[in-house]
Amino acid sequence: GCLHGGERGDGPQRAACERLAAARGSTDRGEFLGWVADLRDEMRRADLFVFPSHYEGFPNSVLEAMAAARPIVSSFWGTDARSLHAAGVIRGYPPGDVAALSEALAGLRESADARAGLAARGRLHVGAFAVEAVVGDYDTLFRDLERIAA
């Protein structure tokens, strides 16, 4: 696979990945950015955010894409991803299913309304993870635990 690694985002597979992109004629559809210290501007430039992980806890990068109001295509990296898909926040597909990923991308490429809808729902949904919301949830949890322990 073409994963960035190593120092500054220019890992040992970068040249091979760039050759693969050139051989497939897809160099005009994406960029190899290398290390980027602050991704906010790059995230805003993106037409959509693709997260093809096989397993994650709950990735911050997905939250960052929601906050940037980018439509998200993501594998079902966990039960949270399935919930986000069911809520219309992301367009999900089974991990490793390249055909399903391609279908999700094609559907979004053809529909500006679908892209806008995902982006808007993601932007609204990310509010549930704001500091104010999370602190309140933790406060409730600790108070409940305190009552149980007493």
N, C-alpha and C positions, 0 to 999 in steps of 0.2 A: 504494500500500500504506500501511498504518497503522504507521509506524515512529516511535519516539520519537527525537528529535534535539534539538540545541540545548542550551542551558544548563539544568541542573537537571532534565532529563528532561521538560520541558514544551515540546516543539518546535512548529513551525508547523503540523503536521498533527494535533495532539492534538484540537482542537475538531472537525475533520472526522471523525476516528476515533470520537469520542464520539457524534456525530450518527449515524454509520453503525451503531454498536452499538445505539443507541436505536431507529433505524428497523427494525432486524432483530429487535428484541425480545430482545436478548442482554445487556442491562445487568446482569441478575441472575446472569450466569455468569462474570463476571470484573471486574477493577478496573483503572483507569488510575492507577497509583501515583505517577507523576512520579518525581523523583529520590529514591533510597533509598541512603543511605550504606552501610548494612550489611544485605545481603540475607538473612542467615541466618534471621532470624525470619520474614520473608516466605516464604522457601523452605519452611520447616517448615509454614507455614499452607496451602500449596498442595496441592491434591488430586493434581496431576500437573504435569509440566514438559513443555512443548512447544517444540521447537527446529526451526523451519521454514526454516533457512538453505539457500541453494543451493550454497554451497561454504564450507568452513572448513578450517583445518589440523586442530587438535584443540582444540576450544573448552573453556576452563576452566569455562564455565557448565554444561556437561554433567557435568563432574567434580564440580562443586558440587552439582548435583542428585542425583548418585549418593551423595555423602557425606551429604546430607540424607535419604537413603532415599526419594526421590520417584520414582514410576514415570515413565519418560521416553518420549515419542513424538517421534521425530526424523526429519528427512529424511536421506537417505543423502548427507551433505555430503562424504563422502570414503570411502576404503576402510576406514578405522577404524570408521565408522558401520555399514558392512555387517558387519564382524566382530562388533561389539557386538550387532547384531540377530541374527546367526547363533548367538551365545552366549546369547541370551535376556536380555540386559542392557537393551536398548531395544526398542521397537516401531518399526521403521523403515518408510519409504515413499519412493518416488522424489521428488526435489525438484520442486516445482510441481504435483504430482498431488493436487489438492484432494479428489478422490473417495477416494483411498487414505488421505489424512490423516483424512478424515471417518470412514472405515471403522475405522481404528485407534482413533480416539477413541471411537467407538460401542462397539467391542469391550471397551475398558477401562471404559467407563461401566457396562456390563452385568455386569462380572465383578470382584468384590472380590478374588477369588483371583488373577486375572491381574495386577491392580494390585499386590497384595502380593508376588507372585513377582518382578515386574520390580524393585520397590523393594529387595527383599532381595538379589537378584543384583547390582544396581547397587552397593549398600552393600558387598558383599564384593569386587566387582571394583575399586572405587576404591582398595583397598589396594595394588594393583600400581603406583599412581602416588604412593605415600607417599614422603617424602624418603628414608627408609632404603632402600627398594627402588630408587629412581632413582639414588642415589649409588653403590650397589653396581654397577649396570649401567654407569654412566659409568666407574667405576674399572676394570672389566673391559675396556671399550672402549679406554681409554687404554693399559692394559697390553698389549693385543693390538696396537695401533698401534705402540707402542714396540718390540715384538718384530719386527714387520714391517719397521720402519725400520732395525733394527740389522743 
